[in-house]
Amino acid sequence: EAGVAQSPRYKIIEKRQSVAFWCNPISGHATLYWYQQILGQGPKLLIQFQNNGVVDDSQLPKDRFSAERLKGVDSTLKIQPAKLEDSAVYLCASSTGSRAFFGQGTRLTVV
Amino acid sequence: DAKTTQPPSMDCAEGRAANLPCNHSTISGNEYVYWYRQIHSQGPQYIIHGLKNNETNEMASLIITEDRKSSTLILPHATLRDTAVYYCIVRGHTGGFKTIFGAGTRLFVKA
């Protein structure tokens, strides 16, 4: 079974630039999550999708972060404009219900 | 979802059992205990979960106290590849993985 795919693996941008991350969940998984993991901390949920609808985006900084999941499969997370404190690993996960499967993440460095 | 408390770090000798404790004193009756681990530069990996009975799979055993306020993850024969951060989380089976991941326990397996 193929896992959750994310790209790119690494990204370095200057502050105030924009960046986008892509996630392809496990086939058939209706639920998709985006997490932010700052160095030394556990993952923090940013947004949860059920199919192509948003279930929870209460912790998404909506002034600069946006996410979409067109057609209920792939998803993109965008940051515009980026700040220094956005430097983190961005993890995508998908779930059938009882278990969540995580991708390897995208490490973003904002300089 | 209930919060969990874990020691920040633990050491274990290779080949010995690693016993990782977790306190979840505010767990409610329909919440499960999940364990994930995160090896450096990878996304979190599911290990095991349980409700109130002890559970065992090919990776580990989960011992949950009778009052369900604490649990222990047991890696029976730790190897160097088990060096990782281990997260104990509590969640219901509905509502997705909104659960807050704490900082986890950093397990160092030493030769």
Contacts between the chains, C-beta under 8 A, distances in Angstrom:
chain1	res1	chain2	res2	distance
A	4	B	43	7.5
A	31	B	96	5.8
A	33	B	96	7.1
A	33	B	97	6.0
A	40	B	103	7.1
A	41	B	103	6.0
A	42	B	87	6.0
A	42	B	100	7.4
A	42	B	101	3.0
A	42	B	102	5.4
A	42	B	103	5.7
A	42	B	104	5.8
A	43	B	44	6.8
A	43	B	101	4.8
A	44	B	100	7.3
A	44	B	101	7.3
A	45	B	97	7.2
A	45	B	98	5.5
A	45	B	100	7.8
A	48	B	96	5.2
A	48	B	97	7.7
A	48	B	98	6.6
A	50	B	96	7.8
A	55	B	96	6.4
A	56	B	96	7.2
A	56	B	98	5.9
A	91	B	43	5.3
A	91	B	44	7.5
A	93	B	43	7.4
A	93	B	44	7.9
A	93	B	97	6.8
A	95	B	96	6.8
A	95	B	97	6.2
A	97	B	93	6.7
A	98	B	49	7.3
A	98	B	93	6.0
A	99	B	46	5.2
A	99	B	49	7.6
A	100	B	46	7.2
A	100	B	97	4.5
A	101	B	46	7.1
A	102	B	43	3.2
A	102	B	44	4.8
A	102	B	45	7.2
A	103	B	43	5.3
A	104	B	41	7.5
A	104	B	42	5.7
A	104	B	43	5.2
A	105	B	42	7.8
A	105	B	43	5.4
